[in-house]
């Protein structure tokens, strides 16, 4: 059998972190008209592959970053610094 004394001492000892009337949902108002600033390789992609202008070969998009490391470059560095060769490779690939 419980006593009043025990019931009184079992009240919550911790102060609530949030007030009960405080809403926890945060609404983020992001404008959809703002373009993303993240760089992507999508403009260079043909049939899920990317061109390597240094060895004149096409590699799967998923493995291109690994391939670029063999040339000691990033994907972005390779694709942005060899525009003329890449444009020719893309044009040739799309014409076949």
Secondary structure, DSSP 8 states (H G I E B T S, - for coil): ---HHHHHHTS--S--SS-TTS---------TTS------SGGGEETTEEEETTTTEEEEGGGHHHHHHHTT--HHHHHHH-HHHHHHHHHHHHH-
